[in-house]
Amino acid sequence: MAKGRNLIVLVATYNLSRIGGTESWCYTIAKELKIRGYDVEYFTISRGITSKKLEEIGINFMSKKKYDLILANHTNVIDRLLNKGVIIQTMHGIFSSLEFPNKYADLFVSISREIQDFNKTKGRDSVFIPNGIDLQRFHNNRPLNEKLTRILSLSHSERANEKLKTACDMLNIELLTINKFKTPIWDIENYINKVDLVIGLGRSAYDAMACGRPIIVYDERDYMNSNADGYINFENIDLSFRFNCSGRGLKKKFTVDDLVEEFLLYNTKTGKDMRSFAENNLDIKKIVDSYLDLYEREKEKHRSVARFLRNSFAKGKARLMLAKYAFSSYLYNKIYTK
């Protein structure tokens, strides 16, 4: 964990104009650093909803020439921050070119094992540190119904939501849908806590876990095949988590009848299990500790190199002085002892 003087930290990402997984990552990690008393600023190419939320808690746009630590997300952002501090690039996906490693970053972090494996095939090693969730903000403030009565879909796909609506109607379940691109909602935890089960991918699933909600990992997005891991429990959560709860773990294809079968797996105990998983794996306090430890190891490596160079220089200087003395002695003997 970082020691010594107060760290100056920059949290940087391509877009903070909207609400999304990476945007929420930035807000959550910046807020935790701020709570710890660090001097935190943000940088983005596109300001908006999330950058305003950062400014509301006293985290302002980049104003300094140098930072101790830069937590950056996208390769084109890093190009604008060269020589400003130690850069840790966090990679959140495998599809967008923005997520590709930038050779100028000092260290690399992957938020899932899948991303870590993908980058290793490209010759780039990275450290696995998962998404971090604010467990004080995202928590269970309403008990689950014993019988599944209300579902929240955070799907981006109308096709998926149509299937979900048909399946819900068959079981007389109420369906609430929120598409962040059409209806961006900041306090999504309030909606999560109104339902018994949440459907979504990635950070949407993690937010629901933290609120003690059972989840179904499912969507049908245009940029990838229709994949799903289904109803998550302790039997499949490790595999789903390895792939960032993207549906690429089990790669199921769901029909309406399949979704009905998934709904029938609902159990209130699963909600408690999900909260426990979030506490053990997604707590933002632990995640920030991991980043600060990584930073400290990098700084120690730099200090070791500096010590080596200083010692090498000192030894070289001593050898040079001895050589000069030996040469002077040789000349003296040559001239005056004939």
PyMOL commands that set and color helices and strands:
alter all, ss='L'
color gray80, all
select helices_A, chain A and resi 21-35+49-56+75-78+97-99+113-121+158-171+188-192+202-210+237-242+256-263+268-281+284-336
alter helices_A, ss='H'
color red, helices_A
select strands_A, chain A and resi 8-15+39-46+60-61+69-72+86-91+107-110+127-128+150-153+174-177+197-200+215-219+227-231
alter strands_A, ss='S'
color yellow, strands_A
deselect
rebuild
show_as cartoon
